[in-house]
Amino acid sequence: MDLKDKVVVITGAGSGIGAATAKLFAAHKARVTVSDIDVDKANETVKDIEDAGGKATAAQTDVTQFKEVAALIAQTVDTFGQLDVMVNNAGIGGKHQLKTAVHDHDDWHQVIAVNQTGVFYCMQLALRQMTQQGHGAIVNVASLAGLKASGNNLSYSASKFAVVGMTKSAALEYGRKNIRINAVCPGFTQSALLNQLLASSDTMEKNLLRMIPMGRFGEAHEIAEAICWLASDHSRFITGQTLTLDGGTSL
Ligand SMILES: NC(=O)c1ccc[n+]([C@@H]2O[C@H](COP(=O)([O-])OP(=O)(O)OC[C@H]3O[C@@H](n4cnc5c(N)ncnc54)[C@H](O)[C@@H]3O)[C@@H](O)[C@H]2O)c1
């Protein structure tokens, strides 16, 4: 994959899918801004990248804060001169096992703020820079929960369907500007976020595994491969699409 010297920003890159994606971009010789609300975790990812001989810099960014996202893009452009790839990965799972009639309002607002408004802010600011420079690729991390119904977690479902909708609508607007916008839709993938769901009941792990034809959870680096491919020129005629990585769960 030709990602050499591409300038990449990844949100939520202190752990899980974001950290694996940052490491894979860096392994392909991209220059990566590793952004996370938790700067200690971002620094750990940067250290792993540098130990492996790659180039990265850390940034503390809460994607729900427009000014912080603006500072993230500005810092990246100041450091590296441009922004080739924006990976909007930061996300939270919300409270599980709450039916809609009793869904907690604070949880609703928090999940929508991070998973939906955060992606909007990041796309908006990345697009301002990419339009100016005349090229770019955005990859949003949606979810299988953005394509299919999933009970007992309406805020997460709403936010991820929104990410898919924003991906398609923005792709329509920016095709002629040489900017592609796509999304990955992971199924159940090993990470802190999945662990939270598994901890919600004793039978959760068994029940989830039963739903996956391949009989196992995904691994963060498997999702990272798809994100890097969608950001690379190998997928240059693809825009506004979702790529599902779920071991067959959606079947
Ligand atoms: N793990 C799965 O099964 C799965 C499945 C489908 C989609 N996803 C999506 O993948 C993405 C990454 O999740 P993960 O599984 O790697 O989880 P994770 O919890 O390991 O990583 C999420 C990262 O986002 C950061 N973050 C949280 N709130 C933030 C904020 N306001 N601003 C900036 N960073 C913030 C966290 O600090 C953390 O480092 C999320 O968007 C998630 O919804 C995960």
The ligand as a Gaussian input file, in Angstrom:
#p B3LYP/6-31G(d) Opt

LIG

0 1
 N      -14.832000      -2.741000      19.209000
 C      -15.929000      -2.985000      18.527000
 O      -16.545000      -4.058000      18.634000
 C      -16.445000      -1.945000      17.563000
 C      -17.406000      -2.331000      16.631000
 C      -17.901000      -1.389000      15.736000
 C      -17.429000      -0.098000      15.767000
 N      -16.502000       0.272000      16.677000
 C      -16.060000       1.653000      16.684000
 O      -14.665000       1.712000      16.597000
 C      -14.206000       2.934000      17.144000
 C      -13.025000       2.657000      18.067000
 O      -13.490000       1.897000      19.153000
 P      -12.627000       0.775000      19.890000
 O      -13.398000      -0.464000      19.851000
 O      -11.224000       0.782000      19.396000
 O      -12.727000       1.335000      21.397000
 P      -11.653000       1.844000      22.456000
 O      -12.460000       2.185000      23.653000
 O      -10.532000       0.879000      22.581000
 O      -11.063000       3.180000      21.793000
 C      -11.778000       4.375000      21.716000
 C      -10.824000       5.544000      21.928000
 O      -11.571000       6.760000      21.771000
 C      -11.149000       7.668000      22.782000
 N      -12.201000       8.660000      23.021000
 C      -13.353000       8.502000      23.732000
 N      -14.035000       9.652000      23.774000
 C      -13.306000      10.559000      23.075000
 C      -13.481000      11.930000      22.762000
 N      -14.548000      12.621000      23.202000
 N      -12.542000      12.540000      22.009000
 C      -11.446000      11.869000      21.580000
 N      -11.207000      10.583000      21.858000
 C      -12.133000       9.941000      22.601000
 C      -10.864000       6.799000      23.994000
 O       -9.998000       7.480000      24.916000
 C      -10.220000       5.583000      23.346000
 O       -8.806000       5.698000      23.280000
 C      -15.419000       3.581000      17.825000
 O      -15.960000       4.583000      16.996000
 C      -16.383000       2.426000      17.952000
 O      -17.729000       2.846000      18.010000
 C      -16.001000      -0.618000      17.575000

